[in-house]
C-alpha cells in the first residue's frame, strides 16, 4: 500500500511539473506574440490607423484613439504575461483582446470585407479569402492558448514544489 501511495505521489508531482512548464511556455508564447504585434503599430501609427479604419467598426472619431492606445496596451499585456507581473489581469485582458480580435475577423469576413488584419504588420492591402481563413485559424489557436491560461490561472490547482 505504501509503495502505491509513493508511486501516485510521484506521478502527481511529475504531472504538476509538466503542467507548470506548459503554463510557462504558453505565457511566454502569448506574451511574445503580443509584444511582437505591438512593435510595428507603435512605430508606424498612421498606417495602423488606416487598418483600424478599414475594419469599419469604430466611429471615425475613435479610430485614431484606438490606433494609438491599442499597441501600447498590447505591449503592456505581453510584457506582463512574460514577466508574470499582474498575471491574473493580464490573462483576463489577453483573452478579452483575443476574443475581440477573433470576433472582429469573423464579423468582417461575414460582411465580405477583404482587408488585411493588421495583426503583425502595418502594410495596407487587400487579403485573399484563404488568408482570412488563415487569420481565423491563427487567432483561434491563440484564443485556445489564452483560454488554457485562463483556466490554469483561475480554476486549476497546481501543487507547488516537490520533496
N, C-alpha and C positions, 0 to 999 in steps of 0.2 A: 504494500500500500504506500509506503514512504517513497519508494522508487517511482511510482506513478505520479505522485504529487510533485516530486522534483522534476520529472520529465515535463509535466504540464506547466510548471512554473518557468522552466527554461524555454519552452515553446512560446509561452505568452511574452516573455522577455524579448525573444527574437522577433516576434511579430510587432511588438511595440517599437523596437529598434528600426525595423523596415518602414513602419508607418511614419515615424519621425523623419526618416530620410526622405520619404515620398512627399511629406508635407513641406519640408525644407526645399526640395527641388521644385515643387510646384510654386512656392512663394518666390524663389529666385527667378524662375522662368517668367511668371506673370509680371513680376516687378521689372525684370529686364525688358520685357515687351513694352510695358507702359513707359519706361524711361526712353527706350529707343523710339517709340512712336511720338513722344513729345518733342524730341530734339529738332527735327525739321520744321515742325509747326512753330516752335519758339523762334527759330532763326528766320523763317520766312512767313510772317503773319499775314501778309496781303494775299498771297496765293491760297493760303489755308482759308482765309475769309471767303474767297471766291468758291472754294469747295463747299464750305458750310452753306453759302447762299444757294448753290446748285441743288442742295437737298430739298429746297423749297418747303421747309417745315417751320422754321423760325420766322417771326416777323422781321422785316428788314432792319428795324431799329436794334434788334438783339443780335444780329449776325456778327458785327464787329466785336461786341462784348463777349460773345461765346467763343469766337476765334482767338481772342486774347486770353481769356480765362481758362478754357479747357486744356490747352497744352501744359500750363503750369500746374493745374490740378492733376493731370495725368502724371507729371513728373513727381509731385509730392506723394501721390498714391504709390507709384512704382518704387520710390526710394524707401517709403515706409514698409512696403512688402519685403524689400531686400534686407533692410536693417532690423525689422521686427518691432520698430517703434510705432506705437499707436496701432498695433496689428488688428485688433477686432474692428476698429473703424475703417482701417484700410481695406480689410477683406469685404466688409459691407459695401463700401464705396466702390471698390473694384467690381463687385458683382452688379451693382446698380449701373455703373458705366457700361459694362459688357452687355447687360440686358438692353440698355438704351441703344447701344451701337447695333446689336443684332436686330432689334425691333425696327430700327430706322432702315436698315438694309432690306428687311423683308417688306416694309411699307413701301419703299421706293421701287423695289422690284415688282410689287403688285401694281403700282401705278404706272409701270412701264418706263420709268426714268432710266436713262442709260448714262450713269455718272461714275466717275472714279470715286472710290470710298474715301480717300484721303487719310487712310489709317496710318501709313508709314511713309507717305510721300506727299509733297505739296504740288506735284505736277498735275496740271489740269488737262483733262481729256476724257473722251468717252471710254467706257469699258465695254467689253463684249459680254454677251449673255453668259458664256462659260466662265468668264472672270467673276461675274456677280455670284455665280454658284460657288466658286472657289472662296469668295469673301464670306459667304454664308457658312460654308463648311469650316473655314478657319476660325471665324468668330464664334461659331457654335462649339468648336473644340476648346477655345479659350474660356467660354462660358462654362463648359463642363469642368475644366480645371478650377475655375473660380468657385463653382458650386461645391466641389470637393473640399476646397479650402474653407468655405463657409460651414460645411458640415463638420469638418475636423476642428474648426475653431470654436463652434458653439454647441455641438451635440456629441462629439466623440470624447471619451475619457481615455487618455493615454497615461499609463503608469510611468512615472518618472524614475529613471535610474535603475540599476540592477546591482546585485551583490558582487 
